[in-house]
């Protein structure tokens, strides 16, 4: 019984934390790279979509 209550409290905490971060803009949900155009990344990183906007290193062209 106590394990179920701990699990429920943990899920409430996780969902509320994820919700707050999403509202404040720390997490930006996306479907494609163009959804992350306004997401700030320091150079040499560029915004990329991996279900959420993240900063990925720009790969140099080898050739």
Secondary structure per residue as TSV (DSSP state, phi and psi in degrees):
chain	resnum	aa	ss	phi	psi
A	1	X	-	360.0	-44.0
A	2	X	H	-65.8	-33.8
A	3	X	H	-65.9	-36.9
A	4	X	H	-66.3	-42.5
A	5	X	H	-64.3	-42.7
A	6	X	H	-60.3	-42.5
A	7	X	H	-63.3	-43.6
A	8	X	H	-63.8	-45.4
A	9	X	H	-61.2	-41.3
A	10	X	H	-63.6	-42.3
A	11	X	H	-65.3	-40.9
A	12	X	H	-62.4	-43.9
A	13	X	H	-62.5	-47.0
A	14	X	H	-62.3	-47.4
A	15	X	H	-65.0	-42.2
A	16	X	H	-67.8	-38.7
A	17	X	H	-64.7	-44.7
A	18	X	H	-63.2	-38.5
A	19	X	H	-66.2	-45.1
A	20	X	H	-64.2	-44.6
A	21	X	H	-63.3	-37.8
A	22	X	H	-66.8	-38.2
A	23	X	H	-69.8	-40.5
A	24	X	H	-76.7	-7.1
A	25	X	T	92.3	2.4
A	26	X	S	-69.6	-29.4
A	27	X	S	-117.4	125.4
A	28	X	-	-118.0	118.0
A	29	X	B	-80.0	147.3
A	30	X	-	-150.7	166.7
A	31	X	S	-120.7	-24.8
A	32	X	S	-148.6	167.0
A	33	X	G	-59.0	-31.5
A	34	X	G	-66.9	-21.4
A	35	X	G	-69.2	-17.2
A	36	X	G	-101.5	16.9
A	37	X	T	-59.1	-34.3
A	38	X	T	-94.8	5.3
A	39	X	-	-79.2	128.2
A	40	X	-	-85.0	127.8
A	41	X	-	-134.3	141.4
A	42	X	-	-79.9	148.2
A	43	X	T	-68.0	143.0
A	44	X	T	-92.5	23.3
A	45	X	E	-91.9	149.5
A	46	X	E	-128.8	150.5
A	47	X	E	-70.9	132.1
A	48	X	E	-132.6	152.0
A	49	X	E	-97.8	121.2
A	50	X	S	-134.0	64.0
A	51	X	S	69.7	-30.1
A	52	X	B	-131.6	155.8
A	53	X	E	-72.8	129.2
A	54	X	E	-134.4	163.9
A	55	X	E	-97.9	124.3
A	56	X	E	-120.1	147.5
A	57	X	E	-69.3	133.1
A	58	X	-	-73.6	119.8
A	59	X	-	-78.8	129.6
A	60	X	-	-71.3	149.8
A	61	X	-	-77.2	127.3
A	62	X	-	-104.6	126.1
A	63	X	-	-176.9	360.0
